[in-house]
Amino acid sequence: MQTFTFIGVTTGQSAATRLFPAWARELGLGDVRLVGCDLPLHAAPERYREVVLRIRADPHERGGLVTTHKIDLFSACRDLFDLVDKYAELCGETSCLAKRDGRLWAFATDAISSARALSEFYPAAGRSEVLCLGAGGSATAITVQLIERRAASGITVVGRTSARLEAMRAIHAKLGASTPVRYVENSDPRGNDRLLAELPPGSLVINATGMGKDTPGSPITDAALFPEQGYVWELNYRGELEFLHQAERQVAGRHLYVEDGWRYFIHGWAVVMEHVFEIDISRERLARMATGSEPGRPKRKR
């Protein structure tokens, strides 16, 4: 039997653990088993290297999907990868490990999966402002694809530390793009409320902080007002989802479109499986994956 490793923090709580067998049947992957590998946040480099060395050495291992640890794992294991794709090199992270002809590839797939998810609900006319709360790996990938596709008139990124913001600024500089980006160091939800208040109608607001799933709370207060006719994207699909509920309470009054992270989750797994198993997933197959996954979708907490 072949194995496929899922590297995260609480992989047993992910819907993917329950849904993978059905996905494997839909995609014709054969006899393959998903194996969870839980590591603490910001684990020691040796822990990451142990996992990657095992994947590389095991002849039955096809590869891995990485959540949460994308930056730390890439940093700790860069010398163990035989090939690195352009997004992994650009962003300094990996979300996908794949074995090809005895060599281990590191891919960063979030730019692709986020572009696919975003295109389903957000018009890429390039006229809207974007406020991205969070400056980690997902935020970096999303802003990279927004810049590459010229899908925003301007982007504001809020990070808790100057180090993450500077790392993102360096990545954006490599793109040589003309989209203006403002980098704001802030950890006070009231400061984020003020940034929301500055947005023009039709803007996109993204919660890429992990708050509401990995950590409690929301990056904004209940007093915050979302932009009129705005788009709100909560990247989480499970947990307390306080940010999502704050937005949903304003749907009617502010005429909002609100999207959670479920479709992003589906696209994320689909893109990684395309790389690991060297397949193309058509729109029709993706639609069947998504439809078949609905019964396994976690119920929202209130």
N, C-alpha and C positions, 0 to 999 in steps of 0.2 A: 504493500500500500504506500502511495505517495503522501507526503505531508506538506502542509502550507502553514507557516507560523504567523500568528497574529500577536504583535508586540504592542502592549499598552500598559495601562495602570490597573484597570478593573475589567479585563476582557470578558469575564464571565457575565458581566451585566450588559454587555453590548448585544443588540439584536442580531448582529452578524453571527454570533455563536449559534443561535437557533436557526437562522435562515440559510447559512452556508450550504447545508446538504441539498436544499431545494435549488439554490443557485447552481450548484455543481451539476445537478441533473439537467436543468434547463440549458446550461452551456455545454453539456456533453464532456465534462472534465474527467469522467471515469472514476476510478477508485482513489479518491483523494480525501484526506481528513484535515480539518482545521484544528490547529493546536495553539491554545492560548499561552502567552508568556507574559506574566505580570511583573513589572519592575516599578520601584518607587520613583516618584518625580525626581529628576536630576540625580539618577543613580550614578554610582562610581563608574568611571570609564571601563574598569575591568569587567563589570557586569555586562555592559554592551558588547564588549569584545568576545566574551564567552558565548553569547547568543549568536553573533555573526559568524564566529569560527565554527560553531556547530552547524549552522545552516550551510556554510561553504563546504564542510567536510562530509556531511551526510548525503550519500548517493540517492536516498529516497526523498530528500527535501527539495521542493520546487522553488521556494523563495519565501518572502515574508511581506506583510503589510505592517507599516509602522504608524502608530498614532501617538500623539503627545511627546514622544521622545525623538522626534524627527531631527532636531538640531543637535541634541546631545549625542545621539547615536552616530550621526554623520561625523561629528567632530572627533569622537573617540575611535572611530573605525575607518577613517579616510584611507589609510594605507592598506586596508584589507580588500578594497574594491579594485577590481581589474579595470572596470570602465565606469565612468560617471556621465550621466546625461547633462544636457546644457542647463536645465533648470536646477538640478542638484548642485552643479558647479556654481551657478549664479546665486542661488539662495542659501547655499551651505547647509543643506538638509536632505534627508531622504525619507520618502514615505513608502518606497517599494524596493524590495531586493529580489532580483531575478537571476537565475542561473542559465547561462547560454554557453554550450560547448565547453563545459568545465570552467567557465569564468563567471565571476560574480559581478553583476551590474547593480549600480545604485541609481534609482530614478527618483525624481521629485515630481509627483503627478498632480499635486494640488492645483497648480495653475490650470491644468487641463480640466480637471473635474469641477473646479469652481466656475470656470468659464461656461461649461455645459449647464451646470445648475442655474447660474445667474441668467443665462440667455432664455430660460424658460419663463421668467417672470419680469425681468428688468429690461426695458428698451435700451439698446446700446447706441443711442443717438449721439452720445457724447456731450449733451447739453446740461446734464445734471451734476450737481455737487455730490460728493460722497464723504461721509463721516465714518471712519473705521475706528471703533473702540477696541483697542488691542493692537499689539505690535509683534506678536509671535509668528510662528511658522505659517499658520493659515492666513493671517492678515497679510503677511509678506506675499504669499502666493496670489491672493486675491488682488492686491494692489498691482502686482506685476502684470497680471492679465488685463486689468483695467487700463493700465498705461499702454500696454502693447496694442490693445484693441481700440485705443482712443475712445473709451466708453465713459469718460467722465470729463467734465470741464475743469474740475479741480478736486483734489483729495486732501482731507485732513486726517491724520493718523494720531491717535492718542495712545501713549505708552506710559507704563508706570516707572520705567527707568530710562535714563539717557543712553545707556549702553545698547538697549534693543532698538531705540530710535535711530541711533547712529549706524547700527548695522543695517537697518532697513534703508537709510539714506544712501549708504554706500552701494547697496544693490540697485536702487533706483538710478543712481548716477551711471551705472554700467549700461543701462538701457539707452541712455542718450536721448530720452524722449522729452517732449515739450509740455506734457501735462504738469501743471504746477502742483506741488505737494507741500503741505504744511505739517510740521512735526511738533506735537505738543506733549510735553512731559507733565503728566497729571495723574493723581490717584484719588482725587476728591470727586465723588459723584456730582456735587453741586457745580463743579467746574465743567463737567460734561453736559450738565443741563444747559449751561450758558452757551456751549458750542452748538447744541441742538437748536437753541433759540435763534442763532445766527443763520441757519440754513434757509435757503429759498424754497418755495414750493416745488414738489417733485423730486426732492433730494433722496438719496439712498443712505440709510443708517444701518451699520453692521455691528452686531455684538460678536467680536472675535476674542473676547477676554477669557472665555471659559467659565465666567461667573454664571451661576445657575445650574452648572453640572459639576465641574471639578472643584469649584469653591462656591460657597453660598452667596446669595445676594444678587445685586444688579449693578452695572456701572453707572446707572442714573438713579435719581430719586423719583418718587411718585409724583413730584411736582413738575417734572420735565414735560415739555410739549414737543411732540414730533412735528415735522414740517407738514403743512397742508399738502394733500395728494402725494405724500411721500411713500417710499418703499422701505420696509423694515425687514432686515434679514437677521434672524437669530440662528447662529451656526449650530447651536445645540439642538438635539431632538429628544433628549431624555434628561431627567433631573427636575429640579424645582422650576426652572425656566421663568424666573421672575421678570426678566427683561421682556420676554415674549408676552407675558400676561399684561405688563404695563402697556405695551403697544396695542394689544387686542382691545383694551378698555377704551382706546381712542380711535378705533377704526371708523365708527360712524361719525363722530364729531370732527375728526381731522381728515376723513376720506382717505384712509391708509390702505396700502396693500401690505399684508404681513405674511412672511414666509418663515417657517422653521427650518431646521437643518436636515429634515428627513430625505429630501431628494438629493441634497448634497452628499449625504451618507451613501445613498444608493449609487450615485455617480462615482463617488470616491472608490468604492469597492469594485465597481465595474472597470474603471480605468486600470486599477492595479492588476486585476485578473487578466485584462487584455495583455499587459506586459509580462506577467509571470507565466501564463499558459500560452502565450503567443497566439492569441485569437482576436478576431474582430467581433465586437458585440453590436449588432444592428439596432436601430431604433425600435424595431418590433420586439426583439429579444429583451431589450432594456425595459420596454413597456410591460412585458410579461413578468420580468423580474420584480418590477415595482408593484404590479398588481398582486402578485403572489406573496409579496412581503407585507402587505397591509395588515393581515391578521397578526403578524408578529410585531407590529409597531407598538412601542410602549405607550401605555395610557398616561396622559398628562396629569401631573399633580396640581392641585389647586391650593 
